[in-house]
Amino acid sequence: MELENIVANTVYLKAREGEITKFRWRLRLPCYLRYEYVVDQQPIGKILFQEWCEAKRTNLHRCIKFLKAADQYEVETDEQRVELAETIKKEFMLRNEGIECLSFPELGLDFSASDKLTNGHKDLFAPCVQAVKTCLAGEPFRDFIKSMYFHRYLQWKWLETQPVTYKTFRMYRVLGKGGFGEVCACQVTNSYIMLYGYKRPLVRRELEEIAEQISGNDGELLDETTLSTDDNESDYVEEKMSETSESSPDNKTSASTVTVTGSFILFQVRATGKMYACKKLEKKRIKKRKGEAMVLLEKQILQKINSRFVVNLAYAYETKDALCLVLTIMNGGDLKFHIYNMGGDPGLDINRARFYAAEVVCGLDHLHQQGIVYRDCKPENILLDDAGHVRISDLGLAVEIPEGESVRGRVGTVGYMAPEIIDNEKYTYSPDWFSFGCLLYEMIEGQAPFRARKEKVKREEVDRRVKTEQEKYSNKFSEDAKSLCQQLLAKVPVQRLGGKISRNGASIVKQHLFFQTINWRRLEAGMVDPPFVPDPHAVYAKDVLDIEQFSTVKGVNIDENDSTFYSKFNTGCVSIPWQTEMLETDCFRQLNVFGPAGTRSPDLILTPATTPESTGCFPFRRKVRF
């Protein structure tokens, strides 16, 4: 005991003497002032940078136009690619000493590429695009961050960080159930934004000018007077906001009202009206099942992924009783519904199955590239959106795998788990390709490969079939479809298609003859028309009365010790989906207004004008400073 006390005291004293400073290198401020982050990753940052180039650096407008044309070139069909390459050649290619080359004198760049223009090479402009971006990331980007366009970007980033609560959304019907609670449809509702401050009261004329400038001639003052900054101020603003909300029955995007509170101007934005799905995770149910780690991991993975083939997380917040994940809403139902409940024989035609399978491959590819193994690929978890595209959902069983490592865990759904999972062996990404093979088989055949629909059979028997029996193929399968399923459902991971190459298994799966008609770049850009579009007037979900109610959780109390976990979960908006919402709902266009002739609008004036202090009738009096 004495020795333990000496060791504990020694460590403690060294810490007091500054020994811990050697670990200070771990404390680093994140760098968000990089071109790659602001322009390449942030949708609003990209648009504002392009606007700055077009308005303030007209010599760079040609470079921006080229980057847009190159992006379009990558997703065109083979036939259209050659034609577009010729158009790019006419506009951007110059003859220099008898050699044709892509020339950008604004950046001092020249590229010889004429030998590939005639064959429509897919990566024709890739080196040129990278070089142009590298140059733009230098001196042009440094000038951009000094401009009012970057200051406007910071305004949007500030707005993005504002708290999110249950008042942000309006809830609608229950769509289904999850492991810890129900899933509801929801809609973004009213909020207000504090834009800028003044050191003096503003007269009504000035406020009307501001309202007109910001909201496109639709500005309206909620109150003529400047409010005093007191304890009742927030209640007043909330009351005024709710009054305006009630008087506006429609939910269309509109930047509509301005009010004054203290020395600040509050600008209300009517609801974007965007629909989402809210996944409610009951706090008591999570605690009873000890699911804190699982819930937090799912949230962190969803926050990390930004893919058109995986449901995206837009908001994360908490209420008194639940943790809420606000996700992409998928109104078209799940694949299980479409396989079994759309009339006729179960199953989908081969072309429709191919399209859905290709999009699922893209989703798995995006997960694997981020080091995430899904482990629950089945028809119930593949959802259709309004346009007929599919996304992977429910990442509750997903887990991150560090580079070069593997995991072990018997998780998944019976009949879709790979043999290595059933045997509790170590694995990386191979189980996803086995369960994807089960999904493809079920879409075509109309039943799972190792278990007939509604068949009453024990779990052990299904596991035995997965490990030992070969699946049977009917005449519904083409030769290519049969070949793909057989290679995906191989019992040994190293013999399985996609199972050998760690994170890059999708690249091998995409090369199979079954997918030879798929233009992968156009598919990933969302430019391939789906073979089926859901009826916009239909609800592809169970009747509300058919969705079982959760029982009340008893014997579990929420205390202060749980607050640390909730703080990690309650992070508000997710950057890219939130910015995408602002763009898609036209909110960005309505608010992104500058002053006349390219000058700063009042909210972008960093040093507001002040009125000289009046000396009054007694200039000699002593002035009291507070």
C-alpha positions in Angstrom: 0.0 0.0 0.0 2.9 2.4 0.9 4.5 1.8 -2.5 1.2 2.5 -4.4 0.9 5.7 -2.4 4.5 6.8 -3.3 3.9 6.1 -7.0 0.5 7.9 -7.1 2.1 11.0 -5.3 5.1 11.0 -7.7 2.9 11.0 -10.8 0.6 13.7 -9.3 3.6 16.0 -8.4 5.1 15.7 -11.9 1.8 16.6 -13.4 1.7 19.7 -11.2 5.2 20.6 -12.3 4.2 20.6 -15.9 5.2 17.2 -17.0 1.9 16.8 -18.9 2.9 19.6 -21.3 4.7 17.0 -23.5 1.3 15.8 -24.6 0.2 19.3 -25.7 0.8 18.5 -29.3 -2.4 16.5 -29.2 -4.3 19.8 -28.9 -4.7 21.1 -32.4 -7.2 23.6 -33.8 -9.0 22.3 -36.9 -8.1 24.1 -40.1 -11.3 25.0 -42.0 -9.7 27.7 -44.2 -8.6 25.3 -46.9 -9.8 25.3 -50.5 -10.4 21.6 -50.3 -12.9 22.1 -47.3 -14.5 25.4 -48.2 -15.0 25.0 -51.9 -14.7 21.2 -52.7 -16.7 19.9 -49.7 -19.1 22.7 -48.7 -22.0 23.3 -51.2 -22.6 26.9 -50.1 -18.8 27.6 -50.0 -18.5 26.4 -53.6 -21.3 28.6 -54.9 -20.0 31.7 -53.1 -16.5 31.1 -54.4 -17.8 30.8 -58.0 -19.9 34.0 -57.5 -16.7 35.8 -56.2 -14.8 34.6 -59.3 -17.5 35.8 -61.7 -18.0 39.2 -59.9 -14.5 40.2 -58.6 -12.0 38.1 -60.6 -13.4 37.9 -64.1 -10.2 36.5 -65.4 -10.9 33.4 -63.3 -14.4 33.0 -64.7 -13.0 31.0 -67.6 -11.4 28.5 -65.2 -14.7 28.0 -63.3 -16.5 27.4 -66.5 -13.9 24.8 -67.5 -14.3 23.0 -64.1 -18.1 22.9 -64.6 -17.6 21.5 -68.2 -15.2 18.9 -66.9 -17.6 17.7 -64.3 -20.3 17.4 -66.9 -17.9 15.5 -69.2 -17.2 12.8 -66.5 -20.9 11.8 -66.3 -21.9 11.9 -70.0 -22.5 8.8 -72.0 -19.7 7.6 -74.3 -21.4 9.0 -77.4 -22.0 12.4 -75.8 -18.5 12.6 -74.2 -16.8 12.9 -77.6 -19.1 15.7 -78.6 -18.6 17.6 -75.4 -14.8 17.1 -75.6 -15.0 18.8 -79.0 -16.9 21.7 -77.5 -14.3 22.1 -74.7 -11.6 22.0 -77.3 -13.0 24.9 -79.2 -13.4 27.0 -76.1 -10.3 26.2 -74.0 -7.7 24.8 -76.4 -5.1 27.1 -78.1 -2.4 26.3 -80.6 1.0 26.9 -79.2 4.0 26.4 -81.5 2.0 24.0 -83.7 0.8 21.9 -80.7 -2.8 22.0 -79.5 -3.1 22.3 -75.8 -5.5 23.3 -73.1 -4.4 26.7 -72.1 -5.2 28.8 -69.0 -3.0 31.9 -69.2 -4.8 33.3 -66.1 -3.0 30.6 -64.1 0.0 30.0 -66.3 -1.1 26.4 -67.2 -0.9 24.5 -70.5 -1.8 20.8 -71.0 -1.4 18.7 -74.1 -4.5 16.5 -74.5 -5.5 16.6 -78.1 -4.4 13.0 -78.7 -7.2 11.7 -76.5 -10.0 14.0 -77.6 -11.2 11.8 -80.4 -11.8 8.6 -78.3 -13.6 10.3 -75.3 -11.2 9.0 -72.7 -13.0 9.0 -69.3 -10.2 10.6 -67.4 -9.2 13.0 -70.1 -9.4 16.2 -68.1 -8.5 14.8 -64.6 -4.9 16.0 -64.5 -5.9 19.4 -65.8 -8.8 19.7 -63.3 -6.5 18.9 -60.4 -3.9 21.4 -61.6 -6.5 24.2 -62.0 -7.8 23.5 -58.5 -4.3 23.6 -57.0 -3.7 27.0 -58.6 -7.1 28.3 -57.4 -6.3 27.1 -53.9 -3.4 29.6 -53.8 -3.5 33.3 -54.3 -7.1 33.4 -55.6 -8.5 31.6 -52.5 -6.4 33.8 -50.2 -8.1 36.8 -51.8 -11.5 35.2 -51.5 -11.3 34.8 -47.7 -10.8 38.5 -47.4 -13.9 39.3 -49.4 -17.5 39.8 -48.4 -18.4 36.5 -50.1 -16.4 34.6 -47.6 -17.9 36.7 -44.8 -21.3 35.7 -46.1 -20.1 32.1 -46.0 -19.2 32.5 -42.3 -22.7 33.8 -41.7 -24.1 30.6 -43.1 -21.7 28.6 -41.0 -22.8 30.5 -37.9 -26.4 29.8 -38.7 -25.6 26.1 -39.3 -24.3 25.9 -35.7 -27.5 27.2 -34.1 -29.3 24.9 -31.6 -31.8 22.4 -32.9 -34.8 21.4 -30.7 -38.2 19.8 -31.0 -39.6 23.2 -32.0 -37.6 23.0 -35.2 -39.8 20.3 -36.6 -43.5 19.4 -37.0 -44.2 15.7 -36.5 -46.6 13.7 -38.7 -47.6 10.0 -38.8 -45.6 7.0 -37.7 -43.9 5.3 -40.6 -42.5 2.3 -38.7 -40.6 1.0 -35.7 -37.0 0.7 -34.9 -35.2 -1.2 -32.1 -35.4 1.7 -29.6 -38.5 3.6 -30.8 -40.7 4.7 -33.6 -39.9 6.4 -36.9 -42.1 9.4 -37.9 -42.4 11.8 -40.8 -41.4 15.3 -39.9 -41.1 18.8 -41.5 -38.8 21.7 -40.8 -40.7 24.6 -39.3 -40.2 28.2 -38.4 -37.0 29.6 -37.0 -35.4 33.1 -36.8 -31.9 34.3 -37.4 -29.9 37.0 -35.6 -28.0 38.6 -38.5 -26.1 41.7 -37.3 -25.9 44.3 -34.6 -25.9 48.1 -34.5 -24.6 50.5 -31.8 -27.5 52.8 -32.2 -31.3 52.5 -32.6 -32.5 52.2 -36.2 -35.4 54.3 -37.5 -38.2 52.6 -39.3 -37.0 53.8 -42.7 -33.6 52.1 -42.2 -35.3 48.9 -41.0 -37.6 48.9 -44.0 -34.6 49.3 -46.3 -32.9 46.3 -44.6 -36.0 44.2 -44.8 -36.4 45.1 -48.5 -32.8 44.3 -49.3 -32.7 41.0 -47.6 -36.1 39.5 -48.3 -36.6 40.6 -51.9 -39.1 43.5 -51.4 -41.2 41.3 -49.1 -39.9 42.6 -45.8 -42.2 43.4 -43.1 -41.5 44.9 -39.6 -43.0 43.1 -36.7 -42.6 46.2 -34.4 -41.8 49.8 -35.0 -39.9 50.4 -31.8 -36.5 49.3 -30.7 -37.0 46.8 -27.8 -35.2 47.1 -24.6 -32.8 44.3 -23.7 -34.4 42.8 -20.7 -35.5 39.4 -19.4 -38.8 39.6 -21.3 -37.1 40.2 -24.6 -36.8 36.5 -25.7 -40.4 35.8 -24.7 -41.5 38.8 -26.8 -39.6 37.6 -29.8 -40.9 34.0 -29.5 -44.5 35.4 -29.2 -44.0 37.5 -32.3 -42.5 34.7 -34.2 -45.4 32.3 -33.4 -47.9 35.0 -34.3 -46.3 35.3 -37.8 -46.1 31.5 -38.1 -49.8 31.1 -37.4 -50.7 33.9 -39.8 -48.8 32.0 -42.6 -50.6 28.7 -43.2 -48.4 27.7 -46.1 -45.0 26.2 -45.4 -43.2 27.4 -48.5 -39.7 28.9 -48.2 -39.9 32.6 -47.7 -37.6 35.1 -46.1 -40.4 37.2 -44.8 -40.1 39.3 -41.6 -37.6 41.4 -39.6 -37.8 42.6 -36.0 -35.5 44.5 -33.7 -34.4 43.3 -30.3 -32.0 45.4 -28.3 -29.2 46.4 -30.6 -29.7 43.5 -32.9 -31.8 42.7 -35.9 -33.6 39.4 -36.0 -34.6 38.1 -39.4 -37.2 35.4 -39.6 -37.0 32.6 -42.2 -40.3 30.8 -42.8 -40.0 27.1 -42.8 -38.0 25.5 -45.6 -40.8 22.9 -45.5 -38.4 20.0 -46.3 -39.7 16.6 -45.2 -37.5 14.2 -43.2 -37.9 11.0 -41.3 -37.3 11.3 -37.5 -36.0 8.2 -35.8 -36.8 8.5 -32.1 -34.6 6.5 -29.7 -36.3 6.4 -26.3 -33.8 7.2 -23.5 -35.1 4.7 -21.0 -35.2 1.9 -23.6 -31.6 2.6 -24.6 -30.5 2.6 -21.0 -32.4 -0.6 -20.1 -30.8 -2.5 -23.1 -27.4 -0.9 -22.5 -27.4 0.4 -26.1 -25.6 3.7 -25.5 -22.5 2.6 -27.4 -24.5 1.2 -30.3 -26.7 4.3 -30.7 -23.8 6.7 -30.5 -21.8 4.7 -33.1 -24.8 4.7 -35.5 -25.1 8.4 -35.1 -21.3 9.0 -35.7 -21.3 6.7 -38.8 -24.3 8.5 -40.3 -22.7 11.9 -39.6 -19.6 10.7 -41.4 -21.3 9.4 -44.5 -22.5 11.7 -47.3 -23.8 9.5 -50.1 -26.8 9.5 -52.4 -27.0 5.8 -51.8 -27.1 5.8 -48.0 -29.7 7.7 -45.9 -28.1 10.9 -44.8 -28.3 12.4 -41.3 -29.4 16.0 -41.4 -30.0 16.8 -37.7 -29.4 15.2 -34.3 -31.1 16.5 -31.2 -32.7 15.4 -27.9 -36.0 15.9 -26.2 -36.9 15.1 -22.6 -37.6 11.5 -23.4 -35.8 10.7 -26.6 -32.8 11.1 -28.8 -33.7 12.0 -32.3 -32.0 11.3 -35.7 -33.5 13.3 -38.5 -32.8 11.4 -41.7 -33.5 11.4 -45.5 -37.2 10.5 -45.9 -37.8 7.6 -48.2 -41.4 7.7 -49.4 -41.3 4.8 -51.8 -41.3 1.9 -49.2 -38.7 -0.8 -48.7 -37.6 -3.5 -51.2 -39.4 -6.2 -49.2 -42.7 -4.5 -49.8 -42.0 -4.2 -53.5 -40.8 -7.8 -53.8 -43.8 -9.4 -52.1 -46.7 -6.9 -52.0 -47.0 -5.2 -55.4 -49.3 -7.8 -57.0 -48.5 -10.8 -59.1 -45.8 -13.3 -58.4 -43.1 -12.3 -55.8 -39.9 -10.9 -57.2 -38.8 -8.2 -59.6 -37.9 -8.3 -63.3 -34.2 -8.7 -64.1 -33.7 -5.1 -65.2 -35.3 -3.6 -62.2 -33.3 -5.9 -59.9 -30.1 -4.9 -61.8 -30.7 -1.2 -61.2 -31.4 -1.6 -57.5 -28.4 -3.9 -57.1 -26.1 -1.4 -58.8 -27.2 1.4 -56.5 -26.7 -0.9 -53.5 -23.2 -1.7 -54.7 -22.5 2.0 -54.8 -23.8 2.4 -51.3 -21.7 -0.4 -50.0 -18.7 1.0 -51.8 -19.1 4.4 -50.1 -19.4 2.7 -46.7 -16.3 0.5 -47.3 -14.2 3.4 -48.5 -14.9 5.0 -45.1 -13.8 1.8 -43.4 -17.4 0.8 -42.4 -18.8 -2.7 -42.7 -22.6 -2.7 -42.9 -23.5 -6.2 -41.7 -27.3 -5.9 -42.2 -28.0 -5.9 -46.0 -31.5 -7.2 -46.5 -34.7 -6.1 -48.4 -36.2 -4.4 -45.4 -33.2 -2.0 -45.1 -33.1 -0.9 -48.7 -35.6 2.0 -49.2 -36.9 3.8 -52.3 -37.2 7.6 -52.5 -39.8 9.6 -54.4 -38.0 9.3 -57.7 -37.4 5.5 -57.4 -33.7 5.5 -56.4 -32.7 3.3 -53.5 -30.6 4.0 -50.4 -29.2 1.8 -47.6 -30.8 2.5 -44.2 -30.5 1.4 -40.6 -26.8 1.4 -39.8 -27.4 0.2 -36.2 -25.2 -2.9 -36.7 -22.5 -1.2 -38.8 -19.0 -0.8 -37.3 -15.8 0.9 -38.3 -12.7 -1.2 -39.1 -9.3 0.5 -38.7 -7.0 0.1 -41.7 -5.3 -3.3 -41.7 -7.4 -4.7 -38.9 -10.4 -7.1 -38.7 -13.4 -7.5 -36.4 -15.3 -10.4 -34.8 -19.0 -10.5 -33.9 -22.1 -12.6 -34.5 -24.5 -9.9 -35.6 -27.0 -9.6 -38.5 -30.3 -11.2 -39.6 -30.8 -14.9 -39.8 -30.5 -16.1 -43.4 -28.4 -13.2 -44.5 -25.4 -13.6 -42.3 -22.2 -14.9 -43.9 -20.7 -18.3 -42.8 -17.7 -16.5 -41.2 -20.1 -14.5 -39.0 -22.1 -17.6 -38.0 -18.8 -19.3 -37.0 -17.7 -16.1 -35.1 -14.5 -15.8 -37.1 -12.6 -12.6 -37.8 -13.6 -10.7 -40.9 -13.5 -7.3 -42.7 -15.9 -6.5 -45.5 -16.6 -9.9 -47.0 -19.9 -10.4 -45.1 -21.5 -7.5 -46.9 -20.9 -9.1 -50.3 -22.5 -12.4 -49.0 -25.6 -10.6 -47.7 -25.7 -8.6 -51.0 -25.8 -11.9 -52.9 -28.8 -12.9 -50.7 -30.5 -9.6 -51.5 -30.0 -10.0 -55.3 -31.1 -13.6 -55.2 -34.3 -12.6 -53.4 -35.1 -9.7 -55.7 -35.0 -12.1 -58.7 -36.4 -15.3 -57.3 -39.0 -13.9 -55.0 -37.7 -15.7 -51.9 -34.5 -15.8 -49.8 -31.9 -18.3 -50.9 -31.8 -20.3 -47.7 -35.3 -19.9 -46.3 -38.7 -19.9 -47.9 -41.0 -17.0 -47.1 -43.1 -17.7 -43.9 -41.3 -21.0 -43.5 -41.2 -22.1 -39.8 -37.7 -23.3 -39.2 -35.3 -23.0 -36.4 -32.3 -20.6 -36.5 -29.8 -23.4 -36.2 -31.3 -25.1 -39.4 -31.0 -21.8 -41.4 -27.4 -21.4 -40.2 -26.7 -25.0 -41.3 -28.1 -24.3 -44.8 -26.1 -21.1 -45.2 -22.9 -23.0 -44.3 -23.4 -26.3 -46.2 -26.2 -26.2 -48.8 -26.0 -24.7 -52.3 -28.8 -22.3 -53.3 -31.1 -23.4 -56.2 -31.7 -21.3 -59.3 -34.9 -21.2 -61.4 -35.4 -20.0 -65.0 -36.0 -16.5 -63.6 -32.2 -16.0 -63.5 -30.2 -15.1 -66.6 -26.8 -16.7 -67.0 -25.1 -13.5 -65.8 -27.4 -13.1 -62.8 -26.8 -16.8 -61.8 -23.0 -16.4 -62.2 -23.0 -13.2 -60.0 -25.1 -14.8 -57.3 -23.0 -17.9 -57.2 -19.8 -15.9 -56.8 -21.3 -13.7 -54.1 -22.7 -16.6 -52.1 -19.4 -18.5 -52.0 -18.9 -20.1 -48.5 -15.2 -19.2 -48.2 -14.5 -15.4 -47.9 -11.4 -15.5 -50.1 -13.3 -17.2 -52.9 -16.2 -14.7 -52.7 -16.5 -12.0 -55.3 -15.4 -8.7 -53.7 -14.1 -10.6 -50.6 -10.4 -10.5 -51.4 -9.7 -6.8 -51.8 -10.6 -5.3 -48.4 -12.2 -1.9 -49.0 -12.1 -2.1 -52.8 -14.3 -5.1 -53.3 -16.9 -3.0 -55.1 -14.5 -2.4 -58.0 -14.5 -6.1 -58.8 -18.2 -6.5 -58.4 -18.9 -3.7 -60.8 -16.8 -5.4 -63.5 -19.1 -8.5 -63.6 -21.0 -9.0 -66.9 -24.3 -8.7 -65.1 -23.6 -5.0 -64.8 -22.1 -4.4 -68.2 -25.0 -2.1 -69.3 -24.5 0.2 -66.2 -22.8 3.5 -66.8 -21.3 3.8 -63.2 -20.4 7.5 -63.4 -23.8 8.5 -64.5 -25.4 6.2 -61.9 -23.3 7.7 -59.1 -24.3 11.2 -60.4 -28.0 10.3 -60.2 -28.4 10.7 -63.9 -29.8 7.2 -64.7 -33.7 7.1 -64.7 -35.1 4.4 -62.3 -37.2 1.7 -63.9 -40.0 2.3 -61.4 -41.3 5.6 -59.9 -43.5 5.3 -56.8 -46.9 6.8 -56.9 -46.7 10.3 -55.2 -50.2 9.9 -53.9 -49.6 6.5 -52.3 -48.2 5.8 -48.8 -45.9 2.9 -49.0 -46.1 2.0 -45.2 -48.2 0.0 -42.9 -51.5 1.4 -41.7 -51.0 3.4 -38.5 -53.1 0.9 -36.5 -51.1 -2.0 -37.8 -47.8 -0.6 -36.3 -47.4 -2.1 -32.8 -47.1 0.3 -29.9 -44.0 0.2 -27.7 -44.7 -0.9 -24.2 -43.8 1.5 -21.3 -40.3 1.0 -19.9 -40.5 0.6 -16.1 -37.8 0.5 -13.5 -35.3 2.8 -15.4 -34.5 6.4 -14.3 -32.6 9.0 -16.2 -30.1 10.8 -14.1 -27.2 13.3 -14.4 -24.7 10.6 -15.2 -26.4 10.1 -18.6 -25.9 13.8 -19.6 -22.3 13.1 -20.9 -23.7 10.6 -23.4 -26.5 12.9 -24.4 -24.1 15.8 -25.1 -22.2 13.6 -27.5 -25.4 12.9 -29.4 -27.0 16.3 -29.4 -24.9 18.0 -32.1 -27.6 19.8 -34.1 -27.2 20.3 -37.9 -25.0 18.2 -40.1 -23.1 20.5 -42.4 -23.5 19.2 -45.9 -27.1 17.9 -45.7 -28.1 21.2 -44.0 -26.5 23.3 -46.7 -28.1 21.1 -49.4 -31.5 21.8 -47.8 -30.9 25.6 -47.9 -30.0 25.3 -51.6 -32.8 22.9 -52.6 -35.5 24.8 -50.9 -34.4 28.2 -52.4 -33.7 29.6 -49.0 -30.1 30.3 -50.0 -31.1 32.4 -53.0 -33.6 34.4 -51.0 -31.1 35.3 -48.3 -27.9 35.6 -50.3 -28.4 39.2 -51.4 -25.7 41.8 -51.5 -25.8 45.6 -51.7 -26.3 47.6 -55.0 -23.5 47.4 -57.5 -21.7 44.6 -55.8 -21.3 46.4 -52.4 -21.7 45.0 -49.0 -25.2 44.7 -47.6 -25.8 46.1 -44.1 -25.3 42.7 -42.4 -21.8 42.5 -44.0 -20.6 45.9 -42.8 -18.0 44.8 -40.2 -17.7 48.3 -38.5 -21.2 49.9 -38.4 -21.3 53.7 -38.5 -21.8 55.4 -35.2 -23.4 58.7 -34.5 -21.2 61.3 -32.6 -22.1 61.6 -29.0 -24.0 64.8 -28.2 -22.5 67.0 -25.5 -25.9 68.6 -24.7 -26.2 71.9 -23.0 -23.4 71.3 -20.5 -20.2 70.3 -22.3 -18.2 70.9 -19.2 -20.0 68.3 -17.1 -18.2 65.2 -15.9 -19.0 62.1 -18.0 -19.8 58.9 -16.2 -18.6 55.7 -18.0 -20.2 52.4 -17.4 
